[in-house]
Structure formats: structure tokens, C-alpha cells
Amino acid sequence: MEKVSISAVTREGIGVKGALSQIRAEKKVPAVVYGGHKEPVSVTVSVKDLEKIVKAGKNTIVEIALNGEKELALVKEIQYHAVTDNPIHADFQRVSMKDKMDVVVPLKLEGTPADVTAYGAIVEHILRELEVRALVSAIPHEIVLDITPMTINKGILAGEVKLPEGVELVTDKEAPVVHLMVPKEEEEAPAAPAADAAAQPESSSTKGKKDEEGNLAKK
């Protein structure tokens, strides 16, 4: 499994006013490394290293060099600024290559069912992630599902998704993942009423009125 190596520095001045702004001004991000029967450690990592992890894909193993030691971890969350979209905090969970853990893995669809071409069916992707259990070394970045054999009458449930070797499904097996929908035909719009003024009954408001020459209109 792919591994990304980064460096971290123990974070000082926690709670000091302006400390976080200074960290971010230096293109660094505050983070926490926790788990593994050890105390949580507040650290800083570079924005560049975080970008490297994101580029490598979800559930990438991260080797963190900290205080002369190296620890393995998974990124549990990266928080981003609502306006600038810059990373503002990261959480790393320590892991052991010998342990199994539950993780959420993205589900990618591939292929085009014949009914899409034949009947104009639409692919509705309901479940976009699966929760699975696996050794850390066997956790996949994504799970690929071939939907080519799927038909309008038969969707795919979570339990029918083929998982990589050594990966167990945690998500409910009966959870619907994807199915095909046939769009309803558009109803014809009602015909506009004929705009024939001559066909309209004479309005009572015109009775007894004079025409342009002052003659009384006939009733």
C-alpha cells in the first residue's frame, strides 16, 4: 500500500492569542496526532505535506516524523476555511499495520448498462461510500463497481459489491447502492384557448353603450 512521509513539529503556545494566525501565515497547519494507546500530541504540518496526502488519495498511510521518531497514521479529517478553502486543521489517527480497523471508502462506478442506451435509463448512484473493515495494509483508496450488467429491473445492493481480498463489508448488505430509473414522458401541455373575440359572448358591460359616432349600440 502507498505510504506518504511527512514531518511534524510539536506545537507550542497553545491557547496564546495570535498563535494560530502566525502558524497559518507560515504556510503551516495546526494538527493533532492521537490514538494508539498514547497521549494526543498537538503538532504543526506544512500545507505542502497536506496537499501531498490529499493527492495520494483517501485512506493513504502517512508516516509522520516527529521528535526523532516515526509513527504511522491515517488522516481522519482535514478542515478547510469556508471562504478561502485553505486547510485550517488536520486530525491524524495512529495505526498499526497489524490491526484491523473500520474505514469509509469511496465507491466509484464504471461501465454503461445497455438499458441506458436502449431506453434512456438514468443511473441513480445512491450510496457513494462503503464502510469496510480491513488490515491497515489492505485498506483500499476506492472500490470500483462495474455496473455494465445492471438492468432496469435489477439494481445493486451493498452486499453484491465485490470487495478486494481481505476487505470485509460493514455497511448493511441490503443497503441500495445504485439502480436505473426510466424518466417519465413529459405530459403534453393543454392547448391554449382560442383567442377568437368574435366567438366570445357579448359582455353585459357593452350593452347600451354608444359607438364612436354617438349611436346607441343595438342590443
C-alpha positions in Angstrom: 0.0 0.0 0.0 1.2 3.5 -0.8 2.7 5.5 2.0 3.4 9.2 2.3 6.1 10.5 4.5 5.8 13.9 6.2 7.4 15.9 9.0 5.6 17.4 12.0 6.7 19.7 14.8 5.3 19.8 18.3 3.1 22.8 18.6 3.9 25.4 21.3 1.9 28.3 22.6 -1.4 26.5 22.6 -4.1 29.0 23.7 -1.9 32.0 23.1 -3.7 34.8 21.2 -2.5 35.1 17.7 -0.5 31.8 17.7 -2.8 30.1 15.2 -2.7 33.1 12.8 1.1 33.0 13.0 1.2 29.3 12.1 -1.1 29.7 9.1 0.9 32.8 8.0 4.0 30.5 7.8 2.1 28.1 5.4 1.6 25.6 8.2 -1.5 23.9 9.6 -2.2 23.0 13.2 -3.0 19.3 13.7 -3.4 16.6 16.3 -2.0 13.1 16.4 -4.0 10.8 18.6 -4.8 7.1 19.3 -2.6 4.0 19.5 -2.8 4.0 23.4 -0.7 7.2 23.5 -1.5 10.7 24.6 -2.7 13.1 21.9 0.0 15.4 20.6 -0.6 18.9 19.1 1.6 19.5 16.1 2.0 21.6 13.0 2.5 20.3 9.5 3.2 22.1 6.2 0.4 22.9 3.8 2.6 21.2 1.1 2.6 17.9 3.0 -1.1 18.0 3.4 -1.6 18.6 -0.3 0.7 15.6 -0.9 -1.5 13.4 1.3 -4.7 14.5 -0.4 -3.3 13.9 -3.8 -2.3 10.4 -2.8 -6.0 9.5 -2.1 -8.3 8.7 0.7 -7.0 6.3 3.4 -3.4 6.8 2.5 -1.0 5.6 5.2 1.0 8.6 6.5 4.4 8.2 8.1 4.9 11.1 10.5 8.4 12.0 11.6 8.1 13.7 15.0 10.7 14.3 17.7 13.1 11.9 16.2 10.6 9.1 15.9 8.3 7.9 13.1 4.6 7.0 13.6 2.1 5.6 11.1 -1.3 7.3 10.9 -4.4 7.9 8.8 -5.9 11.2 8.1 -9.3 11.2 9.8 -10.3 14.8 8.9 -9.0 17.9 7.3 -10.9 21.1 7.9 -11.0 23.9 5.4 -11.8 27.6 5.6 -15.3 28.3 4.4 -14.2 31.2 2.2 -10.6 30.7 1.2 -10.8 26.8 1.1 -7.4 26.7 2.7 -6.7 23.9 5.2 -7.1 25.1 8.8 -6.7 21.9 10.9 -6.0 18.2 10.5 -6.6 15.1 12.6 -4.2 12.1 12.4 -5.1 8.7 14.0 -2.2 6.5 14.9 -2.5 3.0 13.3 -0.6 -0.3 13.4 -0.1 -2.4 10.3 -1.1 -5.5 12.3 -4.5 -4.2 13.3 -7.8 -4.2 11.5 -9.9 -1.0 11.5 -13.2 0.2 10.1 -12.9 2.9 7.5 -15.1 4.6 4.9 -14.1 4.0 1.3 -15.3 5.9 -1.8 -17.3 3.9 -4.3 -16.6 4.5 -8.0 -18.9 3.4 -10.8 -17.6 2.1 -14.1 -19.3 0.9 -17.3 -22.6 1.8 -19.1 -25.6 -0.6 -18.8 -27.3 -1.5 -22.1 -30.7 -0.1 -20.8 -29.2 3.4 -20.7 -28.8 3.3 -24.5 -31.9 1.2 -25.3 -34.4 3.0 -23.0 -32.8 6.3 -22.0 -32.5 5.0 -18.4 -30.7 7.2 -15.9 -28.1 5.9 -13.4 -29.0 6.8 -9.9 -26.0 6.5 -7.6 -27.5 6.2 -4.1 -24.6 5.0 -1.9 -21.3 6.7 -2.7 -19.2 5.2 0.1 -18.9 1.9 1.8 -17.8 1.2 5.4 -15.4 -1.7 5.4 -13.1 -3.5 7.8 -9.5 -4.5 6.9 -5.9 -4.6 8.0 -4.4 -1.2 7.6 -2.1 -2.5 4.9 -5.2 -3.7 2.9 -7.4 -0.6 3.1 -8.2 0.5 -0.5 -8.3 4.1 -1.7 -11.5 3.3 -3.5 -13.8 0.4 -4.5 -14.6 0.1 -8.2 -18.0 -1.3 -9.2 -18.8 -2.4 -12.8 -22.4 -1.5 -13.5 -22.4 -2.8 -17.1 -24.6 -5.9 -16.4 -27.2 -3.9 -14.4 -30.7 -3.6 -15.8 -33.8 -1.5 -15.1 -35.4 -4.4 -13.1 -32.3 -5.2 -11.1 -30.2 -2.7 -9.1 -27.2 -3.4 -6.9 -27.1 -3.8 -3.1 -24.1 -3.2 -0.9 -23.8 -7.0 -0.3 -23.4 -7.6 -4.0 -20.4 -5.3 -4.4 -17.2 -7.3 -5.0 -14.6 -6.2 -2.4 -10.8 -6.5 -2.6 -9.3 -9.5 -1.0 -9.0 -9.1 2.8 -11.7 -6.5 3.0 -15.0 -7.1 4.9 -18.2 -5.2 4.5 -19.5 -3.3 7.5 -22.3 -1.4 5.7 -25.7 -3.1 5.8 -25.8 -5.7 3.0 -29.3 -4.7 2.0 -28.5 -1.0 1.5 -29.2 0.0 -2.1 -26.1 1.3 -3.9 -27.2 2.0 -7.5 -30.2 1.4 -9.8 -31.6 2.6 -13.1 -34.5 5.0 -13.5 -36.6 5.5 -16.6 -37.6 9.1 -17.0 -41.4 9.7 -17.2 -42.7 11.1 -20.5 -43.5 14.8 -20.3 -47.2 15.4 -20.2 -48.5 17.4 -23.1 -49.3 21.0 -22.2 -53.0 21.8 -22.5 -54.0 23.6 -25.7 -54.3 27.4 -25.3 -57.9 28.6 -25.6 -58.8 30.1 -28.9 -58.4 33.8 -28.9 -61.3 34.5 -31.3 -63.0 37.6 -30.0 -66.0 37.0 -32.3 -66.7 33.7 -30.5 -66.9 35.4 -27.1 -70.3 36.3 -25.8 -71.1 40.0 -25.7 -70.2 41.4 -22.4 -73.0 43.0 -20.5 -70.8 46.0 -19.9 -71.1 46.9 -23.6 -74.9 46.8 -23.8 -76.4 50.3 -24.1 -73.1 51.9 -24.8 -72.7 54.3 -27.7 -70.4 53.8 -30.6 -67.8 56.3 -31.7 -70.4 58.2 -33.7 -72.8 58.6 -30.7 -75.3 55.9 -31.9 -76.8 53.6 -29.3 -75.4 50.1 -29.7 -78.0 47.6 -30.7 -79.0 45.0 -28.1 
